[in-house]
């Protein structure tokens, strides 16, 4: 892995940062979120045409720039600095990669060039607010998260040679303005239920939409029969969300008719890794700006005749935040690099999915969201009374932190999923970490002695464990950490420090330990007792 950025990557960051500094200050952000689309359409067209932002990770064959997830993550870091309201994540990190991975050649040729140039925007619609599950970030995506069974979620059925969608999806990113909807729906009814992805072209009618309509336009989608789109009220106005109601809406299956269901789950999971890296980088950028503004403020704000930044307590808090931020930035960069591993620069995101290291996307996103939440909270606190006002921009960072975790988290589930994918608990499947085996016997190899239980092979127990025969260490009161246990399960006796003396492998006396009495090597290991 080469940790240094290329000159092209540096140029992407510099150009985007300069443009956003001029066009996307806090006042411009607050004005943009109050427009019907929820973002500055003129600025979005400029970002799309001048920088090719939505097509950054798309291959050149489909009108993209031909870069990869790393460049997209760097761009998202800069948009996060400005808390830019835009359809970038929905289009470039969700809809376009899925069309590229699963779509037929006809669908790719018809949609990807328009998405790459910003002429069209897209998004992924998942029912029940299950976006993180669909992308395999908080759990496996092979279940009925799209609405299984006879009802619920979004159902798809074939009628007169056309797929029809019926159901509802909420919390759809930029769903009220997206021109191309990638909708997750269940097919096959209860008996043969499976999740498929469908295309609903809400702007320009395609072959699956019938031949009777005019342009569907934006908003409620009057040109698409049965489609109602309503912008939802959200805490974070810079991340517009919508509710979609579909009543027998004509749709087109994404990909081939006889496509493999596992391919859909795999494409969603692969898209989830790159999207998680982009979202993590965006959160890092937001946290970086919040921290920088806070540092500048504490250097100016005076109390007791001196800047509050000169107080050691404030300095320690800011230093801790800086260290946490740098760790989150490294995790986001590594996740982006891992997501793009194995994909050539000319193919961009067209490379194989699943090449990323297991769990890296969810772990980076968890760390970034947790960092943003901590930095935003401290920013409000250290700004004092002004940090709670609408006029100040501190609330933008705090709301972004809260809503992103609600939409993509919680953090502990992201970490649990990362640990599951990495196989950290594979050796203890079916057993709780730190508990004894179900039959009550002690583990014979020490592998199951996680937490507060004692191994019987002479290895040191983690934490405060008892010895293998169930007795407690003597000579100091209570159970104490044993750096080396006696192989036959005997007690470590003697005065203070006896528990730290090395035990003899054959059960004989060692320095600082007495010989075992009436103990068998196969004794059961009880739960450890706290001292």
KEVEX-743091 format. One line per 5 residues: number of its first residue (from 1); their letters; for each residue x, y, z of C-alpha. Coordinates in Angstrom, 1 decimal. Example, Ala and Ser with C-alpha at 12.3 -4.5 7.8 and 13.67 -1.06 7.14 Angstrom:
# KEVEX-743091
1	as	12.3,-4.5,7.8 | 13.7,-1.1,7.1 .
END
This chain:
# KEVEX-743091
1	xxxxx	0.0,0.0,0.0 | 1.4,3.4,-1.0 | 0.1,5.9,1.6 | 1.1,8.9,-0.4 | -1.5,10.6,-2.6 .
6	xxxxx	-0.7,11.2,-6.3 | -0.5,14.7,-7.8 | -3.9,14.1,-9.5 | -5.5,13.3,-6.1 | -4.0,16.4,-4.6 .
11	xxxxx	-5.3,18.5,-7.5 | -8.8,17.1,-6.9 | -8.7,18.2,-3.3 | -7.3,21.6,-4.0 | -9.7,22.5,-6.8 .
16	xxxxx	-12.8,21.3,-4.9 | -11.7,23.0,-1.7 | -11.1,26.4,-3.5 | -14.5,26.2,-5.2 | -16.4,25.3,-2.1 .
21	xxxxx	-14.7,28.0,0.0 | -16.0,30.6,-2.5 | -19.5,29.2,-3.1 | -20.5,27.2,-0.1 | -20.1,29.1,3.2 .
26	xxxxx	-22.5,28.6,6.2 | -24.9,31.2,4.9 | -25.1,29.7,1.5 | -25.7,26.3,3.0 | -28.6,27.5,5.1 .
31	xxxxx	-30.1,29.2,2.1 | -29.7,26.1,-0.1 | -31.5,23.7,2.2 | -34.6,25.9,2.1 | -35.0,25.5,-1.6 .
36	xxxxx	-37.4,22.8,-2.9 | -34.6,20.5,-4.0 | -32.7,21.0,-0.8 | -29.4,22.0,-2.5 | -28.0,24.6,-4.9 .
41	xxxxx	-28.7,23.2,-8.3 | -26.4,25.7,-10.1 | -23.5,24.8,-7.8 | -24.2,21.1,-8.4 | -24.1,21.5,-12.2 .
46	xxxxx	-20.9,23.4,-11.9 | -19.3,20.6,-9.7 | -20.6,18.0,-12.2 | -19.5,19.7,-15.4 | -16.3,21.4,-14.3 .
51	xxxxx	-14.9,18.7,-12.0 | -16.9,15.6,-13.1 | -17.7,14.9,-9.4 | -20.6,12.4,-9.9 | -18.6,10.4,-12.4 .
56	xxxxx	-15.4,10.4,-10.5 | -15.5,6.6,-9.7 | -17.1,5.6,-13.0 | -15.1,4.1,-15.9 | -14.3,6.3,-18.9 .
61	xxxxx	-16.3,3.9,-21.2 | -19.5,5.2,-19.6 | -18.5,8.9,-19.5 | -16.8,8.8,-16.1 | -13.4,10.1,-15.0 .
66	xxxxx	-12.0,6.7,-14.5 | -10.8,7.1,-10.9 | -11.9,5.0,-8.0 | -13.2,4.9,-4.4 | -10.1,6.7,-3.1 .
71	xxxxx	-10.7,9.8,-5.3 | -14.4,9.8,-4.4 | -13.6,9.6,-0.7 | -11.2,12.6,-1.1 | -13.9,14.5,-2.8 .
76	xxxxx	-16.4,13.6,-0.1 | -14.0,14.8,2.5 | -13.9,18.2,0.9 | -17.7,18.3,0.6 | -17.9,17.3,4.2 .
81	xxxxx	-15.8,20.3,5.2 | -18.4,22.6,3.8 | -21.4,20.4,4.9 | -22.4,20.6,1.3 | -26.0,19.7,0.6 .
86	xxxxx	-25.9,17.7,-2.7 | -27.0,14.5,-4.3 | -23.3,13.3,-4.5 | -23.6,10.4,-2.1 | -26.9,9.2,-3.4 .
91	xxxxx	-25.8,9.4,-7.0 | -22.1,8.5,-7.1 | -21.9,6.2,-4.1 | -25.2,4.4,-4.2 | -27.1,4.4,-7.5 .
96	xxxxx	-24.3,4.5,-10.1 | -22.2,1.7,-8.6 | -25.3,-0.6,-8.5 | -26.2,0.1,-12.1 | -22.6,-0.5,-13.1 .
101	xxxxx	-22.4,-3.8,-11.2 | -25.8,-5.3,-12.1 | -27.2,-3.4,-15.1 | -27.3,-4.7,-18.6 | -25.2,-3.1,-21.3 .
106	xxxxx	-28.2,-1.3,-22.5 | -29.0,0.1,-19.1 | -25.5,1.2,-18.4 | -25.2,2.9,-21.8 | -28.5,4.7,-21.3 .
111	xxxxx	-28.0,5.9,-17.7 | -24.4,6.1,-16.6 | -23.2,8.8,-19.0 | -26.1,11.0,-17.9 | -25.3,10.3,-14.2 .
116	xxxxx	-21.6,11.0,-14.7 | -22.2,14.4,-16.2 | -24.8,15.4,-13.6 | -27.6,15.6,-16.2 | -29.4,13.0,-14.1 .
121	xxxxx	-29.3,12.2,-10.4 | -30.0,8.9,-8.8 | -30.6,7.2,-5.4 | -31.2,3.9,-3.8 | -34.7,3.3,-2.2 .
126	xxxxx	-34.8,0.7,0.6 | -38.0,0.1,2.5 | -38.2,0.3,6.3 | -35.2,2.5,6.7 | -33.0,-0.5,6.2 .
131	xxxxx	-30.3,1.2,4.2 | -27.4,0.1,6.4 | -28.7,-3.5,6.4 | -29.1,-3.5,2.7 | -25.5,-2.4,2.2 .
136	xxxxx	-24.4,-5.1,4.7 | -23.0,-2.5,7.1 | -24.9,-3.5,10.3 | -25.8,-7.0,9.4 | -26.0,-9.6,6.7 .
141	xxxxx	-28.2,-8.5,3.7 | -29.4,-11.9,2.8 | -32.7,-11.7,4.8 | -36.1,-10.1,4.1 | -35.0,-6.5,4.8 .
146	xxxxx	-36.8,-5.4,1.6 | -40.2,-6.7,3.0 | -40.6,-10.4,2.8 | -43.8,-12.5,2.9 | -47.2,-11.6,1.6 .
151	xxxxx	-47.1,-7.9,2.6 | -44.8,-5.2,3.9 | -41.9,-3.4,2.3 | -42.1,-3.1,-1.4 | -43.5,-6.0,-3.5 .
156	xxxxx	-42.8,-6.5,-7.2 | -45.0,-8.5,-9.6 | -45.2,-9.1,-13.3 | -48.4,-7.8,-15.0 | -48.9,-7.7,-18.8 .
161	xxxxx	-45.2,-8.1,-19.4 | -44.3,-5.1,-17.1 | -43.0,-5.2,-13.6 | -45.2,-3.3,-11.1 | -44.0,-2.1,-7.7 .
166	xxxxx	-46.3,-1.6,-4.7 | -45.2,-0.4,-1.3 | -43.5,2.4,0.6 | -39.9,3.5,1.4 | -38.8,6.2,3.8 .
171	xxxxx	-35.6,8.0,4.5 | -34.5,7.8,0.9 | -31.6,10.1,0.3 | -32.6,12.9,-2.2 | -35.6,10.7,-3.1 .
176	xxxxx	-37.8,13.7,-3.9 | -35.5,15.0,-6.7 | -33.7,11.9,-8.0 | -34.3,11.2,-11.7 | -33.4,7.5,-11.5 .
181	xxxxx	-34.6,5.4,-8.6 | -33.0,2.1,-7.8 | -35.6,0.4,-5.8 | -35.1,-2.8,-3.7 | -38.2,-5.0,-3.8 .
186	xxxxx	-39.3,-8.5,-3.1 | -40.5,-10.9,-5.8 | -42.0,-14.4,-5.8 | -44.5,-13.9,-3.0 | -44.2,-15.8,0.2 .
191	xxxxx	-43.1,-19.2,-1.1 | -40.3,-18.1,-3.5 | -39.4,-14.7,-1.9 | -36.2,-13.1,-3.2 | -34.9,-9.5,-3.3 .
196	xxxxx	-34.3,-7.8,-6.6 | -33.4,-4.3,-7.7 | -35.6,-2.3,-10.1 | -35.2,0.9,-12.0 | -37.9,3.6,-11.9 .
201	xxxxx	-37.1,6.5,-14.3 | -38.8,9.4,-12.7 | -37.4,12.1,-15.1 | -37.3,10.7,-18.6 | -39.6,7.9,-19.4 .
206	xxxxx	-38.0,4.7,-20.5 | -39.3,1.6,-22.3 | -40.7,0.1,-19.0 | -42.6,3.3,-18.2 | -45.0,3.0,-21.1 .
211	xxxxx	-45.4,5.2,-24.1 | -48.2,7.5,-23.0 | -46.5,10.0,-20.8 | -44.6,13.2,-21.0 | -41.6,14.1,-18.9 .
216	xxxxx	-42.0,13.1,-15.3 | -40.2,16.0,-13.9 | -39.2,16.3,-10.3 | -41.0,16.3,-7.0 | -44.1,14.1,-6.9 .
221	xxxxx	-43.3,12.5,-10.3 | -46.6,13.3,-12.1 | -45.4,11.5,-15.2 | -44.9,8.2,-13.4 | -48.3,6.6,-12.7 .
226	xxxxx	-48.7,5.7,-9.0 | -45.5,7.4,-7.7 | -45.7,9.9,-4.9 | -42.6,11.5,-3.5 | -42.7,13.7,-0.4 .
231	xxxxx	-39.7,15.4,1.2 | -39.5,14.5,4.8 | -38.7,16.8,7.7 | -35.2,15.8,9.0 | -33.0,17.1,11.8 .
236	xxxxx	-30.2,17.5,9.3 | -31.5,19.6,6.5 | -28.2,19.3,4.6 | -29.0,15.6,4.0 | -32.4,15.7,2.3 .
241	xxxxx	-34.6,12.7,2.7 | -37.9,11.7,1.2 | -40.7,9.1,1.5 | -41.7,7.2,-1.7 | -45.2,5.8,-2.1 .
246	xxxxx	-45.5,3.3,-5.0 | -48.9,2.2,-6.2 | -48.5,-0.2,-9.1 | -45.6,1.8,-10.4 | -44.1,0.5,-13.7 .
251	xxxxx	-40.5,-0.5,-13.3 | -37.6,-2.2,-15.1 | -35.6,-5.0,-13.7 | -32.0,-4.0,-13.1 | -29.9,-6.6,-14.9 .
256	xxxxx	-31.0,-9.8,-16.5 | -34.2,-11.6,-15.9 | -32.5,-14.8,-14.8 | -30.0,-13.0,-12.6 | -28.6,-14.6,-9.5 .
261	xxxxx	-30.0,-13.5,-6.1 | -26.5,-13.8,-4.6 | -25.2,-11.3,-7.2 | -27.7,-8.7,-5.9 | -26.5,-9.2,-2.3 .
266	xxxxx	-22.9,-9.2,-3.3 | -23.3,-6.0,-5.4 | -25.1,-4.3,-2.5 | -22.3,-5.3,-0.1 | -19.6,-4.2,-2.4 .
271	xxxxx	-21.3,-0.9,-2.9 | -21.7,-0.6,0.9 | -17.9,-0.8,1.4 | -17.2,2.1,-1.0 | -20.2,4.1,0.2 .
276	xxxxx	-19.0,3.6,3.8 | -15.5,4.8,2.9 | -17.0,7.9,1.2 | -19.4,8.6,4.1 | -16.5,8.1,6.6 .
281	xxxxx	-14.3,10.6,4.7 | -17.2,13.0,4.6 | -17.7,12.8,8.4 | -13.9,13.3,8.8 | -14.1,16.5,6.7 .
286	xxxxx	-17.0,17.8,8.7 | -15.2,17.0,12.0 | -12.0,18.7,10.7 | -13.8,21.9,10.0 | -15.6,21.8,13.4 .
291	xxxxx	-12.4,21.3,15.2 | -10.5,24.0,13.3 | -13.3,26.6,13.9 | -13.3,25.6,17.6 | -9.5,26.0,17.9 .
296	xxxxx	-9.7,29.4,16.3 | -12.5,30.5,18.6 | -10.8,29.5,21.9 | -7.8,31.5,20.8 | -9.9,34.6,20.5 .
301	xxxxx	-12.5,34.2,23.3 | -11.1,35.7,26.5 | -12.2,34.9,30.0 | -10.4,36.0,33.3 | -8.2,38.2,31.3 .
306	xxxxx	-6.8,35.5,29.0 | -7.9,33.4,26.0 | -9.8,30.3,27.1 | -7.5,28.3,24.8 | -4.6,29.0,27.2 .
311	xxxxx	-6.3,26.9,29.9 | -4.8,23.5,30.2 | -8.1,21.8,30.5 | -9.3,23.2,27.2 | -6.0,22.3,25.5 .
316	xxxxx	-6.3,18.7,26.7 | -9.8,18.3,25.3 | -8.8,19.7,22.0 | -5.6,17.6,21.8 | -7.7,14.4,22.5 .
321	xxxxx	-10.1,15.4,19.7 | -7.2,15.9,17.3 | -5.7,12.5,18.0 | -9.1,10.9,17.5 | -9.7,12.8,14.3 .
326	xxxxx	-6.4,11.7,12.8 | -7.2,8.1,13.6 | -10.6,8.3,11.9 | -9.0,9.9,8.9 | -6.5,7.1,8.6 .
331	xxxxx	-9.3,4.5,8.9 | -11.3,6.2,6.2 | -8.4,6.4,3.8 | -7.6,2.8,4.3 | -11.2,1.8,3.8 .
336	xxxxx	-11.2,3.7,0.5 | -8.0,2.1,-0.6 | -9.2,-1.3,0.3 | -12.5,-0.8,-1.6 | -10.6,0.1,-4.7 .
341	xxxxx	-8.1,-2.7,-4.5 | -8.0,-4.8,-7.6 | -9.7,-2.3,-9.8 | -7.7,-0.7,-12.5 | -7.6,3.1,-13.0 .
346	xxxxx	-9.3,2.9,-16.4 | -12.1,0.6,-15.2 | -12.8,2.5,-12.0 | -15.6,1.0,-10.0 | -16.1,-1.7,-12.6 .
351	xxxxx	-13.7,-4.0,-10.9 | -14.8,-7.1,-8.9 | -16.8,-6.5,-5.7 | -15.7,-8.2,-2.6 | -12.0,-7.4,-3.0 .
356	xxxxx	-12.0,-5.2,0.1 | -10.8,-6.4,3.4 | -13.7,-7.8,5.5 | -15.3,-5.3,7.8 | -13.1,-2.4,6.8 .
361	xxxxx	-15.9,-0.2,5.6 | -18.2,-0.6,8.6 | -15.3,-0.1,11.0 | -14.1,3.1,9.3 | -17.6,4.4,9.3 .
366	xxxxx	-18.1,3.6,12.9 | -14.9,5.4,13.9 | -15.7,8.4,11.8 | -19.3,8.8,13.1 | -18.1,8.5,16.6 .
371	xxxxx	-15.4,11.1,16.0 | -17.8,13.5,14.4 | -20.2,13.2,17.3 | -17.5,13.9,19.9 | -16.0,16.8,17.9 .
376	xxxxx	-19.4,18.4,17.3 | -20.4,18.1,20.9 | -17.2,19.7,22.1 | -17.5,22.4,19.5 | -21.0,23.4,20.8 .
381	xxxxx	-19.7,23.2,24.4 | -16.5,25.3,23.9 | -18.3,27.9,21.9 | -20.5,28.6,24.9 | -23.8,30.3,24.5 .
386	xxxxx	-23.2,31.3,20.9 | -22.8,27.6,20.0 | -26.5,27.0,20.6 | -27.7,29.7,18.3 | -29.1,29.3,14.8 .
391	xxxxx	-26.8,32.0,13.5 | -23.7,30.0,14.3 | -22.7,27.1,12.2 | -21.9,24.7,15.1 | -25.4,23.2,14.9 .
396	xxxxx	-24.8,22.1,11.3 | -22.0,19.8,12.5 | -24.0,18.5,15.4 | -27.1,17.7,13.3 | -25.0,16.0,10.7 .
401	xxxxx	-23.4,13.8,13.3 | -26.7,12.9,14.9 | -28.6,12.1,11.7 | -25.8,10.2,10.0 | -25.7,7.8,13.0 .
406	xxxxx	-29.4,7.4,13.0 | -29.4,6.7,9.2 | -26.3,4.5,9.1 | -25.6,3.3,12.6 | -25.7,2.8,15.5 .
411	xxxxx	-21.9,2.7,16.0 | -21.9,-0.4,18.1 | -23.7,-2.4,15.4 | -21.3,-1.2,12.7 | -18.4,-2.5,14.9 .
416	xxxxx	-20.2,-5.7,15.6 | -20.7,-6.3,11.9 | -17.1,-5.5,11.2 | -15.9,-8.0,13.9 | -18.3,-10.6,12.4 .
421	xxxxx	-17.0,-10.2,8.9 | -13.4,-10.3,10.1 | -14.1,-13.6,11.9 | -12.9,-12.3,15.3 | -15.4,-14.5,17.1 .
426	xxxxx	-15.3,-17.5,14.8 | -13.5,-19.7,17.3 | -16.2,-19.2,19.9 | -19.3,-19.6,17.8 | -22.3,-20.4,19.8 .
431	xxxxx	-20.7,-19.4,23.1 | -20.6,-16.1,24.9 | -17.2,-14.5,25.2 | -15.9,-14.9,28.7 | -18.3,-17.7,29.7 .
436	xxxxx	-17.6,-21.3,30.3 | -18.5,-24.1,27.8 | -22.1,-25.3,27.9 | -21.1,-28.7,29.5 | -19.4,-26.9,32.4 .
441	xxxxx	-16.0,-28.3,31.7 | -12.9,-26.2,31.5 | -11.3,-25.7,28.1 | -8.2,-27.8,27.7 | -6.3,-25.6,25.3 .
446	xxxxx	-6.9,-22.2,26.9 | -8.6,-20.9,23.7 | -12.0,-20.6,25.4 | -10.6,-18.8,28.4 | -11.5,-15.4,27.2 .
451	xxxxx	-12.5,-12.9,29.9 | -12.4,-14.1,33.4 | -11.9,-17.9,33.3 | -8.8,-19.9,33.8 | -7.0,-22.2,31.3 .
456	xxxxx	-5.6,-25.6,32.5 | -2.5,-25.8,30.3 | -0.4,-23.4,32.4 | -1.0,-20.3,30.3 | -1.8,-17.1,32.0 .
461	xxxxx	-5.4,-16.2,32.5 | -6.6,-12.9,31.2 | -7.9,-10.6,33.9 | -8.5,-11.8,37.4 | -9.1,-15.6,37.1 .
466	xxxxx	-9.2,-18.4,39.5 | -6.9,-21.5,39.2 | -8.0,-24.7,37.6 | -9.1,-26.5,40.7 | -11.5,-23.8,41.7 .
471	xxxxx	-9.5,-22.5,44.6 | -8.3,-18.9,45.0 | -4.8,-17.6,45.2 | -3.6,-17.0,48.7 | -1.2,-14.5,50.2 .
476	xxxxx	-2.6,-11.1,49.3 | -6.3,-11.3,49.7 | -8.7,-12.0,46.8 | -7.9,-13.3,43.4 | -4.9,-11.6,41.7 .
481	xxxxx	-3.6,-11.8,38.2 | -1.3,-14.9,37.7 | 1.4,-14.4,35.2 | 2.0,-18.1,35.1 | -0.2,-20.9,36.3 .
486	xxxxx	0.8,-24.4,37.6 | 0.1,-27.1,35.1 | -1.6,-29.4,37.5 | -4.1,-26.8,38.7 | -2.6,-26.2,42.1 .
491	xxxxx	-3.0,-23.1,44.2 | -0.3,-20.5,44.2 | 0.4,-20.1,47.9 | 2.8,-18.0,50.0 | 3.2,-14.3,50.8 .
496	xxxxx	2.6,-11.3,48.6 | 3.9,-11.7,45.1 | 3.5,-15.4,45.1 | 0.9,-15.2,42.3 | 3.5,-13.6,40.1 .
501	xxxxx	6.1,-16.3,40.5 | 6.6,-18.8,37.6 | 5.1,-22.2,38.2 | 6.8,-25.5,37.4 | 5.5,-27.4,34.5 .
506	xxxxx	5.6,-30.7,36.3 | 3.8,-29.6,39.4 | 6.9,-29.2,41.5 | 7.7,-26.2,43.6 | 8.8,-23.1,41.8 .
511	xxxxx	10.2,-19.9,43.1 | 7.6,-18.2,45.2 | 5.0,-21.0,44.9 | 4.2,-24.0,47.1 | 3.5,-27.5,45.9 .
516	xxxxx	-0.1,-28.4,44.9 | -2.3,-30.3,47.3 | -5.2,-32.6,46.4 | -5.8,-31.1,42.9 | -6.5,-32.9,39.7 .
521	xxxxx	-5.6,-31.6,36.3 | -9.1,-32.1,34.9 | -10.9,-30.0,37.5 | -13.7,-27.7,36.4 | -13.0,-24.0,36.1 .
526	xxxxx	-15.4,-21.8,37.9 | -16.2,-18.2,37.1 | -13.5,-15.8,38.5 | -14.2,-13.8,41.6 | -13.5,-10.1,41.6 .
531	x	-11.1,-9.0,44.3 .
END
